[in-house]
Amino acid sequence: MRIIKAFTDHPATVGESYLEHLRTALGFSLRMLRGAACCAVHAFLPFLFTRTGSNAIEDLHRRMVRQRSRRPVASIGETPSLTEQPRNQAAA
């Protein structure tokens, strides 16, 4: 039973099942890989992919913020994870 918790605890903190989290995380990783490849090409040929890396970052940030806004509210007495920031400090 402990091994199952290892696969489900984190996805639950972001309001997803294991399979939903798998799909989302893989989508993010593919978007980052594509952006990284374009940035590498841009390093050598600066006239190519001038906004691709920035667009990827902006898109991923937008998707992450939108996903967070759908996340269920923590129950009273539930301790947030150490990696979570209070909402009012996120922009700091």
C-alpha positions in Angstrom: 0.0 0.0 0.0 2.9 2.3 0.7 4.2 2.1 -2.9 0.8 3.2 -4.2 0.9 6.3 -2.0 4.2 7.2 -3.6 2.5 7.4 -7.0 -0.7 9.2 -5.8 0.3 11.6 -3.1 1.8 14.3 -5.2 -0.8 14.2 -8.0 -3.4 14.6 -5.3 -1.8 17.8 -4.1 -2.3 19.4 -7.5 -5.9 18.0 -7.8 -5.0 15.3 -10.4 -5.2 11.5 -10.6 -2.0 9.6 -11.3 -2.9 9.3 -15.0 -3.9 13.0 -15.3 -0.7 14.0 -13.7 1.3 11.7 -16.0 -0.3 13.2 -19.1 0.2 16.8 -17.9 3.8 16.2 -16.8 4.7 14.5 -20.1 3.0 17.4 -22.0 5.1 19.9 -20.1 8.3 17.9 -20.7 7.7 17.7 -24.4 7.0 21.4 -24.6 10.2 22.1 -22.7 12.3 19.8 -24.8 11.0 21.5 -28.0 11.7 24.9 -26.5 15.2 23.8 -25.4 16.0 22.5 -28.8 14.9 25.8 -30.4 17.0 27.7 -27.9 20.1 25.6 -28.7 19.6 26.3 -32.4 19.0 30.0 -31.6 22.4 30.1 -29.7 24.2 29.4 -32.9 21.9 31.0 -35.4 20.4 34.0 -33.5 18.1 35.0 -36.4 16.1 31.8 -35.9 13.6 31.0 -33.2 13.8 34.5 -31.7 10.7 34.1 -29.6 10.2 30.3 -29.4 11.9 29.8 -26.0 10.1 32.8 -24.4 6.8 31.7 -25.9 7.2 28.2 -24.5 8.0 29.6 -21.0 5.0 31.9 -21.1 2.7 29.1 -22.4 3.8 26.7 -19.7 3.4 29.3 -17.0 -0.1 30.2 -18.2 -1.0 26.5 -18.2 0.4 25.9 -14.7 -1.4 28.9 -13.3 -4.7 27.8 -14.9 -4.2 24.3 -13.5 -3.5 25.7 -10.0 -6.7 27.8 -10.1 -8.8 24.6 -10.6 -7.0 22.9 -7.7 -9.3 22.0 -4.7 -9.0 24.2 -1.6 -7.1 22.5 1.2 -9.1 21.4 4.2 -8.9 23.2 7.5 -5.8 22.0 9.4 -4.2 20.5 6.3 -0.6 21.5 6.0 0.6 22.8 2.6 3.7 21.1 1.2 7.0 22.8 1.7 7.3 23.8 -2.0 4.0 25.7 -2.0 4.1 29.4 -1.6 1.2 31.5 -0.2 -0.7 33.0 -3.1 0.1 36.6 -2.1 3.9 35.9 -2.1 3.9 34.1 -5.5 4.7 37.3 -7.4 7.5 38.4 -5.1 
